[in-house]
Amino acid sequence: MLGIDGCLNRIMEIPGARSVTLVDGASGLAVAAAGHRDRLDQHEDAAATTEAVRSVLACPAFGTGRAGDDITEIIVRGTRGFHLLTLFGQTFDGQLFLHLSVDHDKGNLALARIHVQRLIEEMGVTGDER
């Protein structure tokens, strides 16, 4: 099984990866982080992305109303890159999530998603738990 630091280091090897933060969704605090920080440190990043995740999960328009159909990813696209928020588990309270920032010119969203999912599985979070 791959540890947290090893996982974050491997995520930073994804083409175009700028930064990655593992966030505790209950507290909004950073558990671990790697990469370059342009404007925010890991704790500001964690707090801000926690609010974004909470807002998306609280929005009834994003729910299907079907049991087991949970939001597992949130993608935010900007002019210079994108942010991939990957949620672990079925409930947000106490849940960890990963925030990956990727450069638009150097990265590829589909490739980043595939790599993140594989690394999450290596960390011991199976597809049934997500």
N, C-alpha and C positions, 0 to 999 in steps of 0.2 A: 504494500500500500504506500502511496506517495504522500509525504508530509506537506504541511501548509507552505513552508518556505520553498520546498522543491517544486511544488505546484505553481506558485507565483513566479518563480524563476523560469519555469517551462512556458508559462503563459507569456512572459516577456519576450520569448523567442518567436512568437507569432509575428509574421511580417506586419510592420506598421504599428505594433503595440507601443503606446506611449506610457501608460501606467495601468496598474491593477490594484484594487483594494478589496480585501475581504472584509465585509461589514456585518456586525451583529445587528439585525433588524429590530430587536427589542429595545436596545439602548441607543442605537444610532452611532455607535463607536466603531472605529477601525480595529479589527483584530490583527491584521497584517497588511503590508503594502509593499509594492516594488515599482520601480520605474521613475520616470521624470515627472516632476510636478511643475506645471507652468504657472498656475495662479493659486491653486489651493493646496494645503497640506493634506495629509491622509485623514485627519480628523474632521476638517471642514468638508472634505469630499464625502466622507461617510455620513455626516449629518445631513448634507444637502441631498444626497441620493436616497437616503432613508425617507425623507419627506416626499420625494418624487415617487418612490415605490408605494408608500402608504396612500398617496393620492390616487394612483392608478388602481390599486386594489380596492379602494373604497368607492370607485366609480361604478355604479350599476350598469352603465352602458357597455362596459368591457366584460361583464359576466354573461355567461350563456344560460345560467340557471340550471345547468345539468350537473349532477353530482360527478366529481372526479375530473371535471374540465377546469383545471386551475391554470392561472397565468404562471408561466415558467420563465418567460423572458420579456424584457422591455428593451426596445431599441429606440435610441434618440439620435437623429441624424442632424448634423450641423454642416456648415459650408466647408469646414476644414477636417471633418472627421465624424466618427460616430461613437456612441457609448452603448455598450452592451451590458445590461443588468440581468444577471442570471440568478434566479431564486432557487434555493434548495429546500425541499420539503413542501408539504401541502398547506401549512398555516404560517402566517407571517410573524406572529408573536413569538419571539425567541428564535426566529429563523435567520440563518446566514444567507447572504447574497454576495455576489461577485460583481464588481464594477470594473469593466475593461474599457479603456479609452484607446481608440485606434485612429491613426492618421489616414485621412482620405486618400492621399496620393500613394501611400506605401502599403496600405492594407486592403483587405478584402473581407467584407462582412460575412459571406458564406463560409469562407475558410476559417475565420476567427470563431464563428459559432461551432463549427465541427471540432476544432481544437479544444475549445473550452469544454464542450460536452464530454469529450474523451478524457480530459484531465480530471473532471469532476468524478467520472466513473472510477478512475485510478485512485482518487482520494477515498473511495469507499462509499460514495453516494450513488446508489443504483438508480436506474430509470424508474423503478417502482416507487421510490421514495420521493421523487420529484413531482 
